[in-house]
Structure formats: structure tokens, C-alpha cells
Amino acid sequence: MTDHKEAFVALVTCFNDDETVNYEATRAQVRRQVAAGNHIMCAGTNGDFSALTFDEKVQLCGEVVDEVAGRTRVIVNAGMPATFETIALAREFDRIGVDGIAVITPFFIACTQDGLIRHFTAVADAVDTPVYLYDIPARTQNHIEPETARTLAAHGNIAGIKDSGGAQDTLEAYMAIGRDVAGFDVYSGPDHLVHWALANGARGVISGLGNVMPEVLARIVACVNAGDEAGAAEAQATYTAFRTDLYKLGYPPALVKRALYLSDASVGLSRQPALLPDPQQDMHIKDIIRKYGLEGGA
């Protein structure tokens, strides 16, 4: 286990006006993140994964990997409600070649902890690429209990977990597993916990807000790696304040996409029925963008 910390950005998926995927604009967002020094997670919550078709996810993964060209690491989310489709997607990503396959907990289907163990084990058995558990119970209604994560951590091809639950005690329990089990890395999802998580044992973070503030996210991580706690705290304060201002307006992934769109229209809108343009809300978002000096290319 390395002490070097890292940040992934849960990359937005860009769309054309007719809601088809704009792969060229998505590649441009990849280049922004690579330039900032961040790694990439594609087809995650902020990437509208639940609105993408199977074939689109496969092409998206291929385009991102091609654009990255080995300059940074790529994780892709394969999680779907059924184990069968999750394995099918994971095998496609395994074929393309990524650094990790994240598997969000099944959604819509209520799972027991035993069901989750069977689900993740089957996916990890089916591919050579390291698998990362992905817990976001507010969206999926299924939660990976820490003891379940500990059981799964013993699997030779399960390399860690992304915790997007937002409960600090759960994150602490996952990090305890990381300390006990070699090769099990913990990545924190909540943007207000980036500095805290890195300082307390997380290997890294996977952030949605980094789409809009890539340099600030990278600065938090760079300061932590350099032992500059004051610098990390200062950058985190900016990140948290922006998060608070933006997320109080509504559903976070849609607002991240909208804030980015208002600075760079090439990212397009989210697929419906997500957030539609609202002139009054856009005015508030533009005020926030100006407040943090993000005009003209977030």
C-alpha cells in the first residue's frame, strides 16, 4: 500500500442537442483533467451512466482510454441492477483495458448482504481487471456494510471501495479494512471530505465537483502529498464552499453538469428527465461561477 494519494474525477458525459453522446466534447473534458493532474472515472454517477445504453458505455470507455493514452489512470463503472449485465459490461471493459472496474451496488433490486457478496464476487471472478466496490446507498437503496466489505476484501481481484455514502463513521470502518488488508484501497466520494479522507487513511478520492474545479481538487491532493496541511486545508475550504453554494440548488450531478455547461456549452445538457434549463436557477449558478472565478471555461 502506497502513501501517495490520488484524485479521480467522475467525468461528465457530454451530449449533443439531440441527446446523442458527444464523444469529441467528452475527449476535451478528459484533456482538461489530464492537464490538471487528475485521473478519470467514466460512466459514473456524474457521467449519467444510468441514462446510457450498453453500447454507449462500451464506446465511451474506449474513447476515454484512447484519449488518455496511458497518461493517467482510468476506472469505469460497470454496475447494473442484475449481475448478468454487470458481468457482460465488465468483460467489455476488461477487453478494452482499464486500470479498474468500479461496480456500483445494484439499484431497484433490494439486496441482502449475502446477495451483494455473490454479486461482487461473480463480477470479480469474471474479469482480470481489478474490481472496486462502489457504495452510494442514497441513490441505490443498497448499502455495503463494513463487514461485507471486509469479506469481499479477501477476494484476490477486489482492490478497494469507493464510498459515496457521506457517513464519516462508515468511511472510517472501510479505512480500517484498508489498514488490515493489503491491496484494499479506499476512495472517498463526498467532496467536503477530500482533505479529511486523505489525511486519515484513504488512498484517494473520486470527485464529481472536480469537473468544475479540477485544479482545486488537484491542489488538495498535491498539498497532502507534499505534507502541506495548511495548503490542503485552504484548498479544501474553497472546494467545500463552492460545493455548499452549488448543491443547495438541487440534485448535485445535474448541477455540476449545468455549472460546467454555463462555462462551456460543448458539454451539452443531461439526458432527460434530468435538469432542464431554468433561467432563474441559471442566474444563481452564474453568480456562483463568478464568485469563484470560473467564468470562461470552468
Secondary structure by P-SEA (a helix, b strand, c coil): cccccbbbbcbbbbbccccccaaaaaaaaaaaaaaabbbbbccccccccccccaaaaaaaaaaaaaaacccbbbbbbbccccaaaaaaaaaaaaaacccbbbbcccccccccaaaaaaaaaaaaaacccbbbbbbbcccccccccaaaaaaaaacccccbbbbccccaaaaaaaaaaaaacccbbbbbccccaaaaaaaccccccccccccccaaaaaaaaaaaaacaaaaaaaaaaaaaaaaaaccccccaaaaaaaaaaaacccccccccccccccaaaaaaaaaaaaaacccccc
